[in-house]
Amino acid sequence: MKYLLSFLALCCAIFVHNTIAQITFTTTLPKYIQGVNGTNNNRTPFVFWGTVSGLTPGATYRYFNQMDTVGSPITNSGAGNPYLINMGTATITRTTSPSMATPGSYEQFTASTTGEYSGWFMLESTGNIRFTPGKKLIPKLMLNDGAGGTTIATRVAANDTTNVIDYGTGLTNGSAIKDTTVAPAKTVVYLYDNLAGTGQPITSAIVEDDGLNLTAITSIANWYRTEVDGKPAKYGLIVPNNLPNGIRRVEFRDFNTGNIISAIVDSDGIWNSGANTVNMTSGTTVTYLNSLLNTGHTISIDPLFTPPSTISSIANDSASAPFNFHFILREDGNCPDFNTLPSTLTGFVITAGTGNDITNWTHLIEDAVFVPAGSSTALPLIVKPDSLVFAPTLPVSIPDNSINLIKVKVWLKTSLGGMLPTTVDGLNIAFKVDNSSFNLTGSYMMPFNTAVQSGASNNAISVTATKLRFTTQPSNTGVEGTPLAQSPVVESTDANNNRDLDHTLLVTLTNTASLPMVNNTANAVSGVATFSNLTFNAPGTTRLNATSGMLTTPIPSDTIVISPLTKIANSLFAENAIQSYPNPVSEMMNVQVTMSVPDAQIELVSMLGVRTVLHTGTLHAQNYAFSTAHLPNGLYQLIIKDQNSIYYYKTVHILH
């Protein structure tokens, strides 16, 4: 019985061993891969879909992939730098030293319940002899034991082969192609030389940004590093020069499933952009396929040059605001073979253009709208710190083969705040839209359009003064004959208190008590008039008003109380302590002082209150001579005083 059980156990073991499926590697492999033996500084990423079968169900395998020469022993791993793809996390890791033992030098996948795994595999060629142009290569997949092993347990070769070519202008060489797509990043692109996409694809690429940064790796083709890598929606690849049909189908495959998302076709290999892919000879001089021109819908952005439209500082609604920014969306352009369905605009974003002076638009802009062509309805734009956003309640339809003129209005806040400058007059709000600004259904944005901008001076804020206002109040108290300690400042502003920098007219102060004043006129400089040394020549209580042409101050200044000077009679001093002569005066007046008066001032005041200061500072015991040749004929009060008292007060007649 014991021997019978042993025999049965051996038979079961043999049966189980014989039913374990052999691991296979089935691929959809492009026909051509870039390569060169020796120094290879034109490396171009190569990507393909593969399915591994015969795995242990549910087991997690470490793997890396390389390329080997057709017919090489299965014990060889091959050559090439793997780009290890984790389908679960959608990450790609480049390694130059593949290994089952070192994290980052291998990747992992888990077999399904049926013992299969499908996903994308990717690598770059190196200078290994295997990558000699003209050779046929086959992908190899290296696996561990599926149980955490750190060595290669299985090598399996794929079912397809690919041909090595390098860049050049000859018949056996290849040429560089780049393109732009609306497909998501990491979408894989297969190019075919037939419309149906049958047989092996000619070549392959991955849509940027794929998360790899190859720009500093000088062994990667220079054109790929500078024109494709890291640039969203771009992809690049090598195409064989010997291609009589040219590229006739661009096929987009989903990163997660490998399924076909969409395809763009061309009937003769000469694309609507003018790119001729039939028997190319351009080598590393890149051909821009611009395949979107062959799609059923495209939208391009065109600038509309109109006279500059200033932004009014007092416009406070859509009705009073002018149009500040125009641009055109053009559906299908001039391509007659496009379809006849309309496109639908479901959103767009206006950002700050070149020459924009306002860093945070929410501090300045109260609201904004746009009006599409053929509509009288203004649609709202959401004001954000760095943009105006259209998030519609109703989409905007653009008929096939037509244009839609978008006209944008903005108006400013009544009360400006935040980190704005002290005045906004003349500052520019520059607007910009580009291909990335729009959400469209049924359409692709044309990738070759540059941004449309309003211009560096097209939307300068225009402030026109409608009133005057005191921005610095005068001193609340003062002394007659003495300048106010705080000079009043008057600004020319609009109704929203924005200063008009262009206002440079004369501003005149009057006062409600009609007290005589001097230094009560000043020319506005950039909308600001400062009244230095404003002096009242009589005591009283009053308030100031300002006028300039048609502009006035609707609100007068704060109340000012002017106190009289304490006058000290001449009799308190020696009769000859201070004397003046001659009288009348013609060209020169003398003032004889026989006492010291600190911080004194000598002045002549006309009967109209016009004050002429002859001397300021300490008076010494000496004779002072003052020219009066410049003064009009008339009666004047000669006053000698300090801050608190008048020491000398005499009527002087000037007669030339």
SEROSE-426765 format. One line per 10 residues: number of its first residue (from 1); their letters; for each residue x, y, z of C-alpha. Coordinates in nm, 3 decimals. Each point is the difference from the previous one (the first is absolute). Layout:
REM SEROSE-426765
NUM) A) X,Y,Z; ...
This chain:
REM SEROSE-426765
1) MKYLLSFLAL) 0.000,0.000,0.000; 0.285,0.237,0.089; 0.158,-0.052,-0.341; -0.332,0.057,-0.173; -0.046,0.339,0.174; 0.351,0.106,-0.091; -0.063,-0.091,-0.364; -0.325,0.198,-0.004; 0.171,0.304,0.158; 0.274,-0.012,-0.264
11) CCAIFVHNTI) -0.259,-0.020,-0.277; -0.187,0.303,0.140; 0.323,0.201,0.019; 0.083,-0.087,-0.360; -0.355,0.095,-0.107; 0.013,0.336,0.179; 0.340,0.080,-0.149; -0.120,-0.074,-0.348; -0.310,0.221,0.034; 0.196,0.317,0.100
21) AQITFTTTLP) -0.030,0.233,-0.303; 0.314,0.127,-0.167; 0.050,0.377,0.044; -0.049,0.188,-0.326; 0.042,0.365,-0.101; -0.232,0.128,-0.273; 0.058,0.356,-0.125; -0.132,0.264,-0.238; 0.346,0.104,-0.110; 0.087,0.294,-0.230
31) KYIQGVNGTN) 0.210,-0.091,-0.305; 0.282,0.247,0.066; 0.218,0.103,0.293; 0.283,0.255,0.001; 0.350,-0.129,0.057; 0.367,0.024,-0.089; 0.304,-0.203,0.107; 0.246,0.204,0.206; -0.067,0.354,0.115; -0.374,0.045,-0.025
41) NNRTPFVFWG) -0.110,0.357,0.068; -0.324,-0.026,-0.195; -0.189,-0.235,0.231; -0.376,0.021,-0.039; -0.247,-0.166,0.242; -0.170,-0.317,-0.130; -0.330,-0.126,0.148; -0.225,-0.300,-0.066; -0.289,-0.197,0.150; 0.058,-0.352,0.127
51) TVSGLTPGAT) -0.186,-0.285,0.168; 0.173,-0.255,0.222; -0.178,-0.332,0.039; 0.066,-0.320,0.196; 0.072,0.180,0.329; -0.093,-0.120,0.345; -0.345,0.154,0.066; 0.014,0.284,0.253; 0.380,-0.009,0.025; 0.197,0.328,-0.002
61) YRYFNQMDTV) 0.299,-0.005,-0.234; 0.302,0.223,-0.022; 0.095,0.074,-0.360; 0.211,0.200,-0.241; 0.008,-0.011,-0.380; 0.275,0.034,-0.261; 0.059,-0.077,-0.369; 0.205,-0.290,-0.140; 0.110,-0.111,-0.344; -0.233,-0.244,-0.170
71) GSPITNSGAG) 0.131,-0.353,0.048; 0.202,0.077,0.313; -0.016,-0.259,0.280; -0.287,0.045,0.244; 0.259,0.017,0.277; 0.105,0.346,-0.123; -0.184,0.302,0.142; 0.084,0.236,-0.283; 0.080,0.372,0.010; -0.165,0.343,0.024
81) NPYLINMGTA) -0.105,0.223,0.289; -0.343,-0.105,0.129; -0.266,0.262,0.077; -0.179,-0.194,0.273; -0.374,0.060,-0.001; -0.225,-0.058,0.300; -0.349,-0.019,-0.145; -0.162,0.029,0.342; 0.164,0.330,0.094; 0.045,0.121,-0.361
91) TITRTTSPSM) 0.366,0.076,0.070; 0.301,-0.051,-0.224; 0.358,-0.049,0.126; 0.308,0.005,-0.221; 0.290,-0.225,0.101; 0.342,-0.062,-0.153; 0.074,-0.301,0.224; -0.295,-0.240,0.008; 0.002,-0.249,0.288; -0.246,-0.210,0.199
101) ATPGSYEQFT) 0.170,0.093,0.327; 0.011,0.382,0.002; -0.318,0.210,0.032; -0.025,0.237,-0.294; 0.179,-0.250,-0.221; -0.308,-0.218,-0.037; -0.378,0.048,0.002; -0.282,-0.229,0.113; -0.333,-0.126,-0.129; -0.255,-0.246,0.139
111) ASTTGEYSGW) -0.140,-0.280,-0.212; -0.376,-0.028,-0.038; -0.207,-0.294,0.121; 0.057,-0.157,-0.340; 0.376,0.044,0.024; 0.032,0.292,-0.244; 0.131,0.354,0.003; -0.037,0.265,-0.272; 0.164,0.339,-0.012; 0.240,0.238,-0.171
121) FMLESTGNIR) 0.372,-0.067,-0.026; 0.252,0.266,-0.090; 0.374,0.045,-0.048; 0.272,0.201,-0.171; 0.267,-0.145,-0.225; 0.364,0.028,0.104; 0.327,-0.029,-0.194; 0.010,-0.378,0.046; 0.087,-0.203,-0.309; -0.353,-0.139,0.001
131) FTPGKKLIPK) -0.124,0.344,-0.109; 0.195,0.000,-0.325; -0.222,0.133,-0.282; -0.131,-0.281,-0.220; -0.028,-0.253,0.283; -0.325,-0.159,0.112; -0.071,0.011,0.373; -0.248,-0.175,0.224; -0.122,0.119,0.341; 0.089,-0.212,0.300
141) LMLNDGAGGT) -0.170,0.008,0.336; 0.194,-0.096,0.312; -0.206,-0.123,0.299; 0.078,-0.108,0.353; -0.175,-0.297,0.157; -0.317,0.194,0.088; 0.073,-0.054,0.369; 0.241,0.283,0.087; 0.307,-0.155,-0.158; 0.294,0.231,-0.073
151) TIATRVAAND) 0.136,-0.180,-0.304; -0.125,-0.071,-0.351; -0.209,-0.316,0.002; -0.142,0.020,-0.352; 0.091,0.163,-0.328; -0.269,0.007,-0.265; 0.024,0.133,-0.356; -0.284,0.177,-0.178; -0.172,-0.117,-0.316; 0.081,0.308,-0.213
161) TTNVIDYGTG) 0.322,0.151,-0.131; 0.103,0.357,-0.080; 0.260,0.149,-0.237; 0.282,0.232,0.105; 0.040,0.327,-0.194; 0.183,0.323,0.078; -0.059,0.360,-0.104; 0.127,0.112,-0.336; -0.100,0.098,-0.353; 0.056,-0.331,-0.171
171) LTNGSAIKDT) -0.253,-0.262,-0.103; 0.092,-0.229,0.293; -0.011,0.280,0.257; -0.280,0.165,0.192; -0.130,0.352,0.062; -0.136,0.182,0.307; -0.368,0.087,0.035; -0.167,0.193,0.279; -0.367,0.072,0.051; -0.250,0.160,0.236
181) TVAPAKTVVY) -0.315,-0.170,0.120; -0.296,0.054,0.227; 0.039,-0.350,0.142; 0.086,-0.027,0.373; 0.358,-0.029,0.120; 0.144,-0.356,-0.018; -0.232,-0.092,-0.288; 0.199,-0.227,-0.233; 0.010,0.085,-0.371; 0.040,-0.259,-0.276
191) LYDNLAGTGQ) 0.067,0.116,-0.357; -0.107,-0.213,-0.297; 0.060,0.019,-0.373; -0.360,-0.104,-0.074; -0.340,0.152,0.083; -0.141,-0.305,0.179; 0.288,-0.043,0.245; 0.066,-0.362,-0.101; 0.325,-0.189,0.049; 0.286,0.121,0.214
201) PITSAIVEDD) 0.005,0.372,0.077; 0.290,0.180,-0.164; 0.120,0.175,0.315; -0.118,0.112,0.343; 0.019,0.280,0.257; -0.147,0.115,0.332; -0.180,0.330,0.052; 0.166,0.248,0.231; 0.022,0.078,0.283; 0.079,-0.361,0.090
211) GLNLTAITSI) 0.177,0.090,0.325; 0.349,-0.076,-0.130; 0.252,0.283,-0.023; 0.238,-0.079,-0.285; 0.111,0.355,-0.076; 0.339,-0.037,0.171; 0.079,-0.344,-0.147; 0.220,0.088,-0.295; -0.021,-0.348,-0.151; -0.370,0.061,-0.071
221) ANWYRTEVDG) -0.053,0.160,-0.343; 0.046,0.374,0.032; -0.317,0.080,-0.195; -0.201,-0.225,0.233; 0.142,0.161,0.314; -0.057,0.356,-0.118; -0.324,-0.026,-0.198; -0.194,-0.288,0.158; 0.108,-0.116,0.343; -0.200,0.156,0.283
231) KPAKYGLIVP) -0.215,0.209,-0.235; -0.368,-0.081,0.058; -0.191,-0.159,-0.292; 0.317,-0.056,-0.206; 0.140,-0.330,-0.123; 0.293,-0.092,-0.224; 0.130,-0.307,-0.186; 0.217,-0.132,-0.280; -0.160,-0.097,-0.334; 0.179,-0.202,-0.272
241) NNLPNGIRRV) 0.090,0.193,-0.314; -0.090,-0.296,-0.223; -0.377,0.035,0.040; -0.181,0.028,-0.337; -0.342,0.040,0.160; 0.120,0.243,0.262; -0.173,0.023,0.337; -0.374,-0.031,-0.057; -0.136,-0.072,0.347; 0.078,0.146,0.343
251) EFRDFNTGNI) -0.156,-0.228,0.260; -0.043,0.091,0.365; -0.011,-0.277,0.260; -0.113,0.029,0.360; 0.279,-0.024,0.258; -0.206,-0.209,0.242; -0.158,-0.251,-0.238; 0.196,0.013,-0.325; -0.329,0.047,-0.184; -0.027,0.231,-0.300
261) ISAIVDSDGI) -0.138,0.340,0.106; -0.008,0.166,-0.340; 0.191,0.034,-0.323; 0.081,0.274,-0.249; 0.052,-0.104,-0.361; 0.135,0.144,-0.322; -0.068,-0.157,-0.338; 0.336,0.058,-0.168; 0.259,0.056,0.273; 0.021,0.372,-0.080
271) WNSGANTVNM) -0.180,0.158,0.294; -0.216,0.311,0.000; 0.278,0.184,0.179; 0.222,-0.059,-0.304; 0.213,-0.261,0.179; 0.104,-0.259,-0.264; 0.072,-0.338,0.161; 0.053,-0.189,-0.329; 0.364,-0.114,-0.031; 0.133,0.267,0.234
281) TSGTTVTYLN) 0.363,0.117,-0.011; 0.014,0.255,0.283; 0.197,-0.200,0.261; 0.013,0.188,0.333; -0.156,0.310,-0.156; -0.340,-0.034,0.161; -0.319,-0.017,-0.208; -0.306,0.135,0.182; -0.289,-0.227,-0.094; -0.272,0.222,0.153
291) SLLNTGHTIS) -0.249,-0.283,-0.040; -0.281,0.197,0.165; -0.047,0.180,-0.328; -0.137,-0.328,-0.133; -0.267,-0.032,0.268; -0.369,0.072,-0.040; 0.007,0.311,0.217; 0.260,0.260,0.077; -0.021,0.339,0.164; 0.262,0.267,-0.051
301) IDPLFTPPST) 0.042,0.330,0.183; 0.048,0.315,-0.203; 0.087,0.343,0.131; -0.231,0.289,-0.074; 0.189,0.326,-0.018; -0.219,0.286,0.111; 0.077,0.349,0.127; 0.114,0.002,0.364; -0.293,-0.018,0.238; 0.066,0.164,0.333
311) ISSIANDSAS) -0.156,-0.130,0.320; -0.214,0.272,0.151; 0.058,0.054,0.371; -0.361,0.112,0.052; -0.184,-0.262,-0.209; -0.191,-0.206,0.254; -0.204,-0.246,-0.206; -0.005,-0.186,-0.331; -0.202,0.272,-0.171; 0.251,0.277,0.076
321) APFNFHFILR) 0.319,-0.203,-0.056; 0.158,-0.006,-0.348; 0.130,-0.317,-0.165; 0.357,-0.052,0.116; 0.116,-0.320,-0.171; -0.098,-0.163,-0.330; 0.103,-0.332,-0.153; -0.142,-0.244,-0.255; -0.063,-0.373,0.025; 0.007,-0.143,-0.351
331) EDGNCPDFNT) -0.169,-0.338,-0.054; 0.170,-0.230,-0.255; 0.194,0.282,-0.163; 0.045,-0.043,-0.373; 0.004,-0.380,-0.019; -0.293,-0.107,-0.224; 0.012,-0.369,0.095; -0.092,0.060,0.363; -0.340,-0.112,0.118; -0.305,0.226,0.023
341) LPSTLTGFVI) -0.089,-0.030,0.368; 0.026,0.304,0.229; 0.249,0.032,0.284; -0.105,0.083,0.353; 0.192,0.231,0.229; -0.052,-0.118,0.358; 0.256,0.217,0.172; 0.309,0.214,-0.037; 0.250,0.191,0.212; 0.148,0.345,-0.061
351) TAGTGNDITN) 0.337,0.045,0.169; 0.240,0.292,0.044; 0.189,0.094,-0.315; 0.326,0.177,-0.063; 0.003,0.348,0.152; -0.256,-0.072,0.272; 0.056,0.235,0.298; -0.256,-0.136,0.249; 0.120,-0.308,0.188; -0.335,-0.082,0.164
361) WTHLIEDAVF) -0.306,0.072,-0.213; -0.243,-0.053,0.289; 0.133,0.319,0.164; -0.095,0.204,-0.304; -0.269,-0.163,-0.215; -0.358,0.008,0.123; -0.143,-0.220,-0.274; 0.048,-0.116,-0.360; -0.213,-0.142,-0.280; 0.041,-0.111,-0.358
371) VPAGSSTALP) -0.238,0.022,-0.293; 0.024,-0.270,-0.271; -0.065,0.085,-0.363; -0.365,0.014,-0.100; -0.116,0.041,0.358; -0.120,0.296,0.200; 0.035,-0.190,0.328; 0.302,0.071,0.216; 0.132,-0.319,0.160; 0.175,0.030,0.338
381) LIVKPDSLVF) 0.369,-0.055,0.061; 0.127,-0.099,0.343; 0.268,0.241,0.128; 0.296,-0.182,0.155; 0.335,0.143,0.116; 0.177,-0.103,-0.322; -0.279,-0.068,-0.248; -0.353,0.051,-0.130; -0.181,-0.333,-0.028; -0.304,-0.087,-0.211
391) APTLPVSIPD) -0.198,-0.275,0.173; -0.322,0.009,-0.199; -0.354,-0.089,0.090; -0.062,-0.033,-0.374; 0.271,-0.103,-0.251; 0.087,0.213,-0.300; -0.042,-0.164,-0.340; 0.233,0.079,-0.288; -0.146,-0.113,-0.337; 0.218,-0.198,-0.237
401) NSINLIKVKV) 0.231,0.203,-0.222; -0.080,0.324,0.177; 0.148,0.236,0.254; -0.110,0.122,0.339; 0.114,0.340,0.114; 0.046,0.011,0.377; -0.022,0.349,0.150; 0.101,0.049,0.363; -0.095,0.284,0.238; 0.136,0.076,0.346
411) WLKTSLGGML) -0.082,0.270,0.255; 0.175,0.105,0.317; -0.087,0.006,0.367; -0.130,0.318,0.159; 0.229,-0.053,0.297; 0.340,-0.132,-0.099; 0.201,-0.204,0.245; 0.261,-0.268,0.053; 0.355,0.063,-0.116; -0.087,0.243,-0.280
421) PTTVDGLNIA) 0.218,0.303,-0.071; -0.108,0.339,0.137; -0.146,0.083,-0.339; -0.114,-0.222,-0.285; -0.022,0.267,-0.271; 0.195,-0.120,-0.305; 0.068,-0.349,0.136; -0.070,-0.279,-0.247; -0.211,-0.313,0.035; 0.132,-0.226,-0.277
431) FKVDNSSFNL) -0.205,-0.304,-0.104; 0.108,-0.324,-0.171; -0.158,-0.318,-0.134; 0.171,-0.302,-0.158; -0.077,-0.359,-0.098; 0.011,-0.123,0.359; -0.262,0.259,0.101; -0.303,-0.173,-0.152; -0.233,-0.289,0.069; -0.171,-0.114,-0.317
441) TGSYMMPFNT) -0.217,-0.293,-0.093; 0.012,-0.145,-0.348; 0.317,0.197,-0.076; 0.374,0.006,0.031; 0.195,0.318,0.055; 0.250,0.071,-0.273; 0.342,-0.046,0.160; 0.197,0.245,-0.211; -0.176,0.317,0.110; 0.190,0.237,0.220
451) AVQSGASNNA) -0.170,0.176,0.287; -0.231,0.288,-0.083; 0.066,0.300,0.222; -0.160,0.336,0.054; 0.335,0.175,-0.027; 0.226,0.176,0.245; -0.199,0.327,-0.006; -0.340,-0.088,-0.143; -0.183,-0.007,0.331; 0.145,0.284,0.201
461) ISVTATKLRF) -0.226,0.116,0.281; -0.133,0.347,-0.078; -0.079,0.230,0.293; -0.172,0.331,-0.076; -0.036,0.241,0.290; -0.352,0.108,0.097; 0.074,0.159,0.337; 0.265,0.126,0.241; 0.050,-0.138,0.350; 0.224,0.069,0.296
471) TTQPSNTGVE) 0.229,-0.298,0.048; 0.205,0.185,0.265; -0.196,0.229,0.230; 0.142,0.338,0.105; 0.096,0.068,0.362; -0.306,0.043,0.222; 0.157,0.308,0.161; 0.232,0.277,-0.108; 0.117,0.352,0.068; -0.066,0.291,-0.227
481) GTPLAQSPVV) 0.294,0.095,-0.216; 0.170,-0.339,0.060; -0.003,-0.293,-0.246; -0.209,-0.296,0.109; 0.204,-0.277,0.158; -0.165,-0.260,-0.226; -0.041,0.089,-0.364; -0.326,-0.118,-0.160; 0.019,-0.233,-0.301; -0.273,-0.016,-0.265
491) ESTDANNNRD) -0.033,-0.283,-0.254; -0.192,-0.007,-0.329; -0.202,-0.324,-0.004; -0.292,-0.174,-0.161; -0.316,-0.095,0.186; 0.174,-0.314,0.130; 0.291,0.203,0.143; 0.247,-0.120,-0.265; 0.255,0.273,-0.068; 0.020,0.154,-0.349
501) LDHTLLVTLT) 0.371,0.016,-0.085; -0.068,0.222,-0.301; -0.146,0.286,0.204; 0.260,0.280,0.018; -0.217,0.315,0.021; 0.019,0.278,0.258; -0.187,-0.077,0.323; -0.121,0.293,0.213; -0.104,-0.007,0.366; -0.273,0.222,0.144
511) NTASLPMVNN) -0.138,0.001,0.353; -0.350,0.022,0.136; 0.076,0.302,0.226; 0.167,0.201,-0.281; 0.316,0.044,0.211; 0.291,0.150,-0.193; 0.248,-0.276,-0.106; 0.331,-0.030,-0.181; 0.159,-0.306,-0.171; -0.350,-0.128,-0.073
521) TANAVSGVAT) 0.063,-0.100,-0.365; 0.201,-0.295,-0.132; 0.034,-0.184,-0.329; -0.101,-0.365,0.017; 0.283,-0.244,-0.069; -0.133,-0.340,-0.112; -0.331,0.090,0.156; 0.144,0.122,0.332; 0.011,0.364,0.118; 0.195,0.076,0.320
531) FSNLTFNAPG) -0.049,0.340,0.166; 0.327,0.066,0.178; 0.018,0.301,0.237; -0.373,0.065,-0.015; -0.048,0.304,0.226; -0.306,0.182,0.135; 0.050,0.374,0.059; -0.296,0.044,0.232; -0.141,-0.197,0.291; -0.324,-0.196,-0.023
541) TTRLNATSGM) -0.164,-0.343,-0.040; -0.032,-0.136,-0.351; 0.014,-0.302,-0.239; 0.174,-0.036,-0.334; -0.146,-0.073,-0.343; 0.192,-0.070,-0.322; -0.077,0.075,-0.363; 0.176,-0.077,-0.326; -0.184,0.082,-0.319; -0.331,-0.184,0.030
551) LTTPIPSDTI) 0.123,-0.219,0.287; -0.095,0.078,0.360; 0.017,-0.165,0.339; -0.349,-0.124,0.091; 0.125,-0.043,0.357; 0.199,0.293,0.152; 0.297,-0.046,0.225; -0.010,-0.046,0.376; -0.059,0.312,0.210; 0.299,0.232,0.057
561) VISPLTKIAN) 0.026,0.245,0.290; 0.242,0.291,-0.061; 0.112,0.187,0.311; 0.118,0.364,-0.002; 0.362,0.088,0.061; 0.081,0.169,0.332; 0.108,0.351,-0.105; 0.249,0.180,0.216; -0.010,0.379,-0.032; 0.310,0.178,-0.119
571) SLFAENAIQS) -0.005,0.202,0.320; 0.123,-0.304,0.195; 0.336,0.046,-0.171; 0.230,0.291,-0.026; -0.131,0.245,-0.251; 0.287,-0.070,-0.237; 0.028,-0.379,0.068; -0.145,-0.080,-0.347; -0.037,0.260,-0.271; -0.071,-0.007,-0.373
581) YPNPVSEMMN) 0.065,0.259,-0.270; -0.063,0.169,-0.233; -0.378,0.024,-0.027; -0.121,0.014,-0.278; 0.242,-0.262,-0.131; 0.114,-0.005,-0.361; 0.261,-0.268,-0.074; 0.158,-0.083,0.336; -0.130,-0.016,0.356; 0.224,0.000,0.310
591) VQVTMSVPDA) -0.083,-0.161,0.333; 0.223,0.108,0.289; 0.006,-0.246,0.294; 0.169,0.083,0.333; -0.114,-0.312,0.188; 0.024,-0.376,-0.056; -0.315,-0.184,-0.103; 0.037,-0.384,-0.039; -0.205,-0.196,-0.255; -0.139,0.319,-0.148
601) QIELVSMLGV) -0.163,0.071,-0.333; -0.021,0.327,-0.192; -0.282,0.021,-0.254; -0.206,0.239,-0.205; -0.375,-0.069,-0.031; -0.200,0.175,-0.271; -0.354,0.124,0.049; -0.113,-0.312,-0.196; 0.170,-0.226,0.248; 0.292,-0.092,-0.225
611) RTVLHTGTLH) 0.297,-0.071,0.226; 0.364,0.063,-0.099; 0.258,-0.141,0.241; 0.315,0.212,0.014; 0.195,-0.179,0.273; -0.028,-0.315,0.213; 0.228,-0.078,0.296; 0.165,0.180,0.287; 0.014,0.379,-0.025; 0.322,0.155,0.118
621) AQNYAFSTAH) 0.068,0.359,0.094; 0.081,0.136,-0.343; -0.147,0.163,-0.306; -0.187,-0.218,-0.254; -0.064,0.121,-0.356; -0.277,-0.155,-0.211; -0.081,0.059,-0.365; -0.361,0.098,-0.069; 0.046,0.058,-0.373; -0.198,-0.316,-0.083
631) LPNGLYQLII) -0.305,0.096,0.207; -0.299,0.187,-0.146; -0.081,0.351,0.119; -0.229,0.011,0.299; -0.038,-0.013,0.377; 0.163,-0.285,0.191; 0.025,-0.106,0.361; 0.362,-0.049,0.107; -0.008,-0.267,0.272; 0.286,-0.131,0.211
641) KDQNSIYYYK) -0.103,-0.300,0.211; 0.082,-0.342,0.139; -0.233,-0.296,0.050; -0.189,0.168,0.284; 0.037,0.378,-0.019; 0.021,0.297,-0.231; 0.287,0.230,0.088; -0.045,0.262,-0.264; -0.306,0.098,-0.205; 0.008,0.294,-0.239
651) TVHILH) -0.182,0.114,-0.314; 0.241,0.050,-0.288; -0.079,0.166,-0.332; 0.188,-0.135,-0.303; 0.014,0.249,-0.281; 0.236,-0.052,-0.295
